[in-house]
Structure formats: C-alpha cells, structure tokens
C-alpha cells in the first residue's frame, strides 16, 4: 500500500457516530493485539486550552528526560501531525503500516453497519504508535467531552479538565454543569484530577471526580499568575503550589495561558520528578502553532484558533495587551458555532475580511459578514479564500495596526501557509529524478508514468539542414516546446545551428511525429532518441561503469611520472599497490609505463613493454579490470595478451593501429582529447568554447574508432583535463561533464592532482582533498569513470555523490 492510499483511507472515514462510546476504539486495539499496553497516559480535557496545556506538559516531561508521545487535534496540514514522539511526527511508513494492519477490521465493522469514525481510528493509531515506540508517557488531548471520547479507552495515571464552556451541546448536554460532568470522567484512579474550572463548572467537576487539584487564583491549590508580555512573542508566568514554585517565560500569550501552564506543571509533578528549573525550561520550549502565534511586528500579525465564545473572550484580553491604531480581522468559522456571541466577545474591529476555510463545515462568508456588521465593525468585506483575505489585510495594514486571524484552527492553518509554504526547486536531470520528484508528492503510479517525461526538461543544441530546421521548429512549437535557430541563415546550403527546448515528453512526441518524414528527419528522430535516452535500450557488458561511476586507480610503473614516479618501479611494489587499491574499492587499475608530464622523455616500445607486462600478468586475476595506459599499439597488444581488459590512449588514437587493436580484441578503449602528449608546457591554445571544441574533436576520434570496428559502447571519451587547457578551461570541462554524453559514449574524467587545483590553493594537493572534491563533482555531473591516484578517499567521494543523487538502502 502506498502512503497516499493509506492516508486517503483514514481521511475518507466518517466523522461522526450516532452512538458515542469507546467500544469501537477498544475493538480496533484488541484486533491489533492491544499495543497501547505499556506506556503511562495523561488525558487533557476541556473546552479551551487543552491543546496548549498538552503541549506544555509534553515539553516539560521531555525536558525531564522522558520519552513522550503527544496526541492532539485537529491537524494543520498533515494528519500525521496529530501523533508525535519526542517532537517527531508519525512517519509516513508507520501510518501506512498501521492502515495495512487495521483496514481489514475497519472494513469488517463497516460491513456490519458499525464503521469506526476517523477520530476513533486515528486515536487507535496514536496509541499503537506510542506502544510500539515504548514511550514512557503519552499525553492525549481529548476530542469531545471525556466520558465517551475515544481517548478514554485508556486508564490514565493523571488527567485534567482545563476549562468548561457551552459547546457540543447536542452531545455533551445543555448546561455547563452537564458538560463539566462529562469531561470530568477522565479523572484518574491514582491521582487527583487537575482543573482550572471555577464556579458551577468546578462544583460539577468535584461532584464527578471527587479529589481535585484546582489551578487559578489565590484560593486555588496551585496559583497561576500572568505577569504580562516580556516581548511580542513571550509572556512571564508564575506558578506556585504548597511547597514549590516556578517563574517562567512561555511562548504563548494571554492571561489564560498562565492557568494552562499551572495545569501542565501540576500534571508534570504527578507524573515525574521535575524541579523548578526543569519546569521553567519545559514551559518555555512549548511552542504551539496557532495559539496567539505572533508572525511578525510592524504591523503585529497574530494567528489564534479561537473557535467559541469562551476562547474569543480570552483572545480579547490578549489583544488588549497591545497598542495599535487599527484592529483588522481575518475571520472564518465553522457553521456549528455561535458566531454572534463570538463576534460580540471580540474587540470591535476597524476592518473585517470574512472568509471560508476549505472545508464542508465552513460557515458562509456572507453570514459572517452580516454578524460582524451587526456587531459594529467598521468596514466588512467578503473575501472567501483565506489566503486572499490575509493578503488583503496585510496590504491594507500600516505598521501601527494589529492584524488578527481567528475563528477556527482551519482558518489559521490556511493563513499560516503564507509563512510556512516552501517552493522547492527540484533538480531533474533524468526520468529517475522526475519519478522521485513525483513520488515524493505521492502522485499515483499511473500519474508518475504519464507525467514523468514532462518533468524532465532538456535543451538540445544540434546542427541540421535548413529545410530540417524549419520543420523541427514548427513541430516542436506545436507541441508546446521551443526552438531557436541560428541567425546565420543566409547560406543557401549546408547546416544550421538549432537549439531545441522542451520536456522529455515533448521530445518523445516530436520523435514520433518525425518518423516517416522526408529530408532525413526520421533518421534524426532515431538519433534524438538515442541522445535523450528515449525508448533506447543500451547493451550491457557487465562493465563497472554501467552501474554508476567507476573508480580507476592509477598505477604508474615509471621513474618520472609527475605525482608518483618511482614509487612502484619494482613489480612487487606495483602488485602490492594494485592490491591495496582493489581493497580500497577500485573498479579498474590503470597501468602506465610512460610518463606524459611536461618534458617527459619518450620510452622505447620494448622498455615500456618490460615495465608494463609483468605487472599486468601478476594483477590480471584481481577483482578489478586492468587497463593499460599507452599511446603505442604494440604495447597495447602485448598488455592485452598478458591479461589486460581495457586500453587507455591519451593521444586519442594518434597511432593508427591502436583502434584496430581495440577492435581485434573487442575491448573498451579510452579516447582522450589532447593537444600534445606528453604535454608541451605553456602552449597557447585558443578555444571558442572549450567544451564544444573538444566535443567536435572527439566526435571525429570516436568515428575513427567506429570505422575500425569498435562499437560505440566500447569507446570511452576523456576530455583531457590538463592536456592543452588552462585551469579555467579545466574547471569548465569538469562542470559540463554531462555534455560529453552527447557522443553516446561513457565519459572518463582524469583530474587527479592536476595543476588546476592551484586556483583553489590546493596544489600539489598532497592530501588529495581537491581531487576528491573533483571526483564528487564529476560523479554528480554524470561521469562514468574517474581516474585517480588515491583510491580510498575518491571512492568515498564518488559513493557520497551517488548516495546523494540516488539514495541509499538502510537495510
């Protein structure tokens, strides 16, 4: 089951049950093997303040060193927000696993006409997660009431009722006393119920619960005092019991938050051994979105999920703490609320934007507008979309105004997206990247298959005949792509540069339209498919570079190579070095018997063979391919006879026989671009565009090899960093490595300890740091092989780049 399927299953469950009770949740947990057994539980009930209290308690218990689960509702953006363990929300994999486990029972109950509700199933999911994570304590925010709430399936060790107002009267009762009694059913057996209620509500709570701890003013068991704002986002509170006290700052504004802090502190002391310092730290860390959350100053912008008259009264007290010129509301509420009483409880607004959160429960914005007009608001505008209303309010506000978003947590959630939404640019280089981007958004498999090509954008520079160019432009434009042609179009014959731009899907359709067309366009379509990997199956031979970036270790058996000359002149030293490189992860060992450094002397054929062949014979059986680095066909043939697997010609087939040797032995051959080999120091070479010029040269070299009978998949191209290029040109070649795949060949990058690293103050690169960085860049840019002296660190660099690009298997 995919995550999107699992989440949709939950979100599609019905929301209300004709007959309340805990039996349905208990049945689901029993079906799962009662995973909730183990942790201790704390229930927090109340009309208002229960979410803030639960969050402050969870933060304090975590500060005390406990593993803590937290279950709250509703969620803002993602259903997984409701279930956290130590502040981390439920993983997608866990939600999927839960739904897979519970779905059969849910469907069975539905078939019997007693389907569990969304809240019941999600509550079971929270308890399931807390059990499997083996938390020490789980804090549960009660949904509605207490007696019949799904969270009451557990036996709590501590519980609270924060406040009681008239709410959900059709379910809980018509009076405050009835509602208070219902909520007080969460009272634990082992500890007094903690409550911040007063008056008739407190009397009803005492009647139901018996032993209680009261929180509030001087006459209460726990005194909670609000000391006022310390800045625009924090307030000071003092909480004191019979033999303890704490002074703390909390990131939750409003005098009612002092009582919530007092309830949380009293509960924490019942559950764990917490001292005043721990309480103070825990309370200050209890950030809770949407509860008078100040998003900015000048003007002050606050989000508060006040959703009933009691909460709006408390919100009015908090607003009174601020000085402002005008009060601007963005207000959206649910249809089952007492809108008139809510509006009357709030300070009179200078302007109101009435809106509708995107839910079926939203009250019509016109109705809310009428309510605020009757309440005396200055100017009332209907702007149905929450984000549009927020935008309008912020545009109208001056720096001395106060903008308040309220009425529902649904309204706050949509408004909050203005500050929390991120637009992440995905680097999409191929179909795999496009698939990953789509799957990360939980696009369905058919959608991924259909849309992945549209997520891969390609810019192709080509050279075509003039009559081909116009046809290509017309066809690509008709598909929604783009095509630009060279302004050098006055010539009556020949070819024309063209830049084709579009998604991979558009190029695929273009190729289909070109099939069967005249002027060689059908053949061009086949070439384009090959270049872009569209419907192209490449033959595989088991070469290491077919599965990712391979690392070729350099083994110079020479006395004068620029980096390691003389270190491995003896056969035994060379063999030991080869074994060391293979153990470090080298895929290919490249044995060289002649230096190409500036000023190096030419080595006679026989001398080079004497250096190379004995080493090749000894290492041919190692778990790596053996390459021979030579520009002489006779040396190449001798090395192949000795057991070599790959040829590496730094001159790009200057020896005419070399390509025929490669064809005869059917082995891969590296064809490198070089102005001179050995390198001629300080030779001034001018390139128009170093990448395009090297590409053009290599095109002819590759064609030479093909004409000799070497299949293109056996030709490896090397742009030749350091051979007739400046440092800037070397970096350009490295950065644009992927462009060399236009040749349809694997690409090798040889950058090890090159003088280019002087430009980053890392030459001669004794530690190999710059070379390793270059290997990571080359791998990221699509290099099929990197050729290096220091294998271990470069294998690490390549693997890190590949893991970043492709991901890793935690198994």
C-alpha positions, 0 to 999 in steps of 0.5 A: 500500500502506498502512503497516499492510499493509506492516508486517503483511507483514514481521511475518507472515514466518517466523522461522526457516530450516532452512538458515542462510546469507546467500544469501537476504539477498544475493538480496533486495539484488541484486533491489533493485539492491544499495543497501547499496553505499556506506556503511562497516559495523561488525558487533557480535557476541556473546552479551551486550552487543552491543546496548549496545556498538552503541549506544555506538559509534553515539553516539560516531561521531555525536558525531564528526560522522558520519552513522550508521545503527544496526541492532539487535534485537529491537524494543520496540514498533515494528519500525521501531525496529530501523533508525535514522539519526542517532537517527531511526527508519525512517519509516513511508513508507520501510518501506512503500516498501521492502515495495512494492519487495521483496514481489514477490521475497519472494513469488517465493522463497516460491513456490519453497519458499525464503521469506526469514525476517523477520530476513533481510528486515528486515536487507535493509531496514536496509541499503537504508535506510542506502544510500539515506540515504548514511550514512557508517557503519552499525553492525549488531548481529548476530542469531545467531552471525556466520558465517551471520547475515544481517548478514554479507552485508556486508564490514565495515571493523571488527567485534567479538565482545563476549562468548561464552556457551552459547546457540543451541546447536542452531545455533551448536554445543555448546561455547563454543569452537564458538560463539566460532568462529562469531561470530568470522567477522565479523572484518574484512579491514582491521582487527583484530577487537575482543573482550572474550572471555577464556579458551577463548572468546578462544583460539577467537576468535584461532584464527578471526580471527587479529589481535585487539584484546582489551578487559578487564583489565590484560593486555588491549590496551585496559583497561576499568575500572568505577569504580562508580555516580556516581548511580542512573542513571550509572556512571564508566568508564575506558578506556585503550589504548597511547597514549590514554585516556578517563574517562567517565560512561555511562548504563548500569550494571554492571561489564560495561558498562565492557568494552562501552564499551572495545569501542565506543571501540576500534571508534570509533578504527578507524573515525574520528578521535575524541579523548578528549573526543569519546569521553567525550561519545559514551559518555555520550549512549548511552542504551539502553532496557532495559539496567539502565534505572533508572525511578525511586528510592524504591523503585529500579525497574530494567528489564534484558533479561537473557535467559541465564545469562551476562547474569543473572550480570552483572545480579547484580553490578549489583544488588549495587551497591545497598542495599535491604531487599527484592529483588522480581522481575518475571520472564518468559522465553522457553521456549528458555532455561535458566531454572534456571541463570538463576534460580540466577545471580540474587540470591535474591529476597524476592518473585517475580511470574512472568509471560508476555510476549505472545508464542508463545515465552513460557515458562509462568508456572507453570514459572517459578514452580516454578524460582524456588521451587526456587531459594529465593525467598521468596514466588512468585506467578503473575501472567501479564500483565506489566503486572499483575505490575509493578503488583503489585510496585510496590504491594507495594514500600516505598521501601527495596526494589529492584524488578527486571524481567528475563528477556527484552527482551519482558518489559521492553518490556511493563513499560516501557509503564507509563512510556512509554504516552501517552493522547492526547486527540484533538480531533474536531470533524468526520468529517475529524478522526475519519478522521485520528484513525483513520488515524493508528492505521492502522485499515483503510479499511473500519474508518475508514468504519464507525467514523468517525461514532462518533468524532465526538461532538456535543451538540445543544441544540434546542427541540421539542414535548413529545410530540417530546421524549419520543420523541427521548429514548427513541430516542436512549437506545436507541441508546446516546446521551443526552438531557436535557430541560428541567425546565420541563415543566409547560406543557401546550403549546408547546416544550421545551428538549432537549439531545441527546448522542451520536456522529455515528453515533448521530445518523445512526441516530436520523435514520433511525429518525425518518423516517416518524414522526408529530408532525413528527419526520421533518421534524426528522430532515431538519433534524438532518441538515442541522445535523450535516452528515449525508448533506447535500450543500451547493451550491457557488458557487465562493465563497472561503469554501467552501474554508476561511476567507476573508480580507476586507480592509477598505477604508474610503473615509471621513474618520472611520472609527475605525482608518483614516479618511482614509487612502484618501479619494482613489480612487487611494489606495483602488485602490492599497490594494485592490491591495496587499491582493489581493497580500497574499492577500485573498479579498474587499475590503470597501468602506465609505463610512460610518463606524459608530464611536461618534458617527459622523455619518450620510452622505447616500445620494448622498455615500456613493454618490460615495465608494463607486462609483468605487472599486468600478468601478476594483477590480471586475476584481481577483482578489478579490470586492468587497463593499460595506459599507452599511446603505442599499439604494440604495447597495447597488444602485448598488455592485452595478451598478458591479461589486460581488459581495457586500453587507455590512449591519451593521444586519442588514437594518434597511432593508427593501429591502436583502434584496430587493436581495440577492435581485434580484441573487442575491448573498451578503449579510452579516447582522450582529447589532447593537444600534445602528449606528453604535454608541451608546457605553456602552449597557447591554445585558443578555444571558442568554447572549450567544451564544444571544441573538444566535443567536435574533436572527439566526435571525429576520434570516436568515428575513427574508432567506429570505422575500425570496428569498435562499437560505440559502447566500447569507446570511452571519451576523456576530455583531457583535463590538463592536456592543452587547457588552462585551469579555467578551461579545466574547471569548465570541462569538469562542470559540463561533464554531462555534455560529453554524453552527447557522443553516446559514449561513457565519459572518463574524467582524469583530474587527479592532482592536476595543476588546476587545483592551484586556483583553489590553493590546493596544489600539489594537493598532497592530501588529495582533498581537491581531487576528491572534491573533483571526483564528487563533482564529476560523479554528480555531473554524470561521469562514468569513470574517474581516474585517480591516484588515491583510491580510498578517499575518491571512492568515498567521494564518488559513493557520497555523490551517488548516495546523494543523487540516488539514495541509499538502502538502510537495510 
